[in-house]
Amino acid sequence: MTHHLKRLVVAIVAWPLLGPGTSCAQSLKQPSSTSTSSLPKTSILPAIFPAPVSMELGVGNFALGNSVTLVAGPTVDAGTRALLDQTFREAGVKTVKTAKNLPLNRKGTYVLLGTQADSQVLTAIKEMTDTLDSNTGGYTFASQPQGSGAVVAMAAKDADGLYYAVQTFSQLARRGVIPAVVIHDHPALPIRGTIEGFYGKPWSMEEREKHIHFLATVKANTYIYSPKDDPYARDRWREPYPVSTLKALKKLAEVAGNNHINFVYAISPGPTVCFSDPDDLQALLRKFNALRAVGIHSFYVALDDIEYKQWNCEQDSITFGPSGAEAAARAQAHLLNAVQADIKKVDPSAPPLIMVPTEYYDAKETPYKEALRKHLNPSIVVQWTGTDVVPPAISIADARTATKAFGRKTFLWDNYPVNDYGESSGRLLMAPYTRREAGLSDELSGIVSNPMNQEVASRAAVTGLVAFAWNDKDYDADKTWRFAARELAGWNEEVSEALLIFFDTQHLAPTFGTHPWQPQAPQLKTFLDGVEDAIANGDADSRKQAIAALSKHAARFADVPSTIRNGHVDTAFLIEAGPWLDAMLLWGKALACTAAGLAAANEADSAASEHFKQAEKFTAEAAAIRSIPGATRVEGPVKVADGVLDRFIAKAPSLIYF
């Protein structure tokens, strides 16, 4: 193998070179199926996501077995107990006995959990570690074989921390074998999650419920309801919700509470509100009171994407003076301060009001930001989208500048992986969450992702964002991305590898400008660049080997859609990604025909032209596939590894002269 081919090391399946008269599309073969890979069962440091603050491996490991004895303190809430029961079921535990304490002579496996106020849990955990994590949301997890059984103990600072401990236990238990380990862990940021803040088709209540369950598994704690196309939250914000919608929101809030997710309701009155009108203030408070009555206690006023240099009413001109950015900030502060005062009066234990300002992007000093900083109640939380609407990167220095501009640590609204703007037309945004500087947790009050209209497809990026918010200093973007693929694949290694190949074709992350902040298909590009280099600069043997590798890779590429569809992947993802999977199959066929054309050309076979024509046919069919009508605000032809795959296929006929 020459140095050119050393760059062609890829996961491929066997695919024979074409014989005379064989159609390049007909030659595609289904690779033999692969059994589900087993999870690691040796005593190595386990992979937990998000990455814990500290983890120390002990000696030995154990299986939970068919029966466990549970010692649960009185501080264990219903949601945590339900998660624990689910963990036992999924680990194959048939019988769960209960006990009031941990006996000295132990037989079998004991699982103990409670807050640090539960003495039995503390006694058990102190047998394995001398320290406890006492941070808000923090927990200590300890496990080890003991005698003829084992002990698992989870102690937390508070109820949230205990829930996170059980989420960690769930990840360990599904390995089949649990190592002896001590974990000390807590979140870096107090607010972590998503804001359903995109334009276009909102999620359904069922999608929101599924999303909340997903958020819980990655230790998020916040879901903000802010769909731009909910008329009762924006255009008709003064009107009460229909009873049926209130019931649905009540159920959603209950699901969130059971999963230790704070349900935040956001309203967007900006397009029509009169800031100085007492009636509009009362309309806002009535809306919040109605939602409070169904169990929602966290509120948000969105003032983004509005015309703020023109008043909606004459009364504001009289009260705040001529319209303009500075006057708008004073008017907004006036209204928001009144809302915050009412929240504090009616529900003293409720979280403070959150707002997103009209100048939500960048951190440049402006009359608007100066006035907002001066007049807005300091307890109100301010959101900020970073250095731009869709920022290519965010540094610690950026966040510090924002703190100075807004007069408080900002709450980052990260516009990734949202795909409701023109530059994202035809795209799923599935690259890893990256280019956010470690240490941002010291400068922000929280981070939420604005996801795509496609809920399940958003999870690859959201998993990364939440993992970063939990532990930004130890965050590994690539490992977390792979974890998200495995989760979506149901931990089938073949399917997860197929998903990663698909994710790579949807890797490009655009901005509002001409330059994306993440490149398209970097893994595929590296491979194809290596093929092109070997053909252009290698000897005859190098060219032949490179084309053979391309043929094998084309077969694998074309098989990815069926591997994903035949795996245990969420049906909603298969629907969301359906057009892209369809197009990927066609692009795979085009790549196979391209490889066949190169192989023929390398042998000076006139059949090369026909293969290249077939490739053109498949690329045209792939390029004609459009996104699902109505699914995303900006529709268009779906893109698959654009700028990489299409460029190579178009250039291929000129690589070898025949």
Secondary structure, DSSP 8 states (H G I E B T S, - for coil): --TTGGGG-----------TT--TTTT--------------SSS----SS--SEEEEEEEEE---SEEEEEE-TT--HHHHHHHHHHHHHTT--EEEE-SS--SS--SEEEEEEETT-HHHHHHHTTT-S----STT-EEEEEEEETTEEEEEEEESSHHHHHHHHHHHHHHHTTSSEEEEEEEE--SSS-EEEEE--SSS---HHHHHHHHHHHHHTT--EEEE--TT-GGGTTTTTS---HHHHHHHHHHHHHHHHTT-EEEEEE--TTT--TT-HHHHHHHHHHHHHHHTTT--EEEEE--SS--SS-SSHHHHHHH-S-SHHHHHHHHHHHHHHHHHHHHHH-TTS---EEE-SS-S-----HHHHHHHHHS-TTSEEEE--SSSS-S-B-HHHHHHHHHHHTS-EEEEE--S---SGGGTT----S----B-TTGGGTEEEEEE---SSTGGGHHHHHHHHHHHH-GGG--HHHHHHHHHHHHTTT-HHHHHHHHHHHHHT--B--SSSS-SB-S-HHHHHHHHHHHHHHHHS-HHHHHHHHHHHHHHHHHHHHHHHHHHHSS--HHHHHHTHHHHHHHHHHHHHHHHHHHHHHHHHTT-TTHHHHHHHHHHHHHHHHT-B--TTTSSS--B--SSTTTHHHHHHHGGGTS--
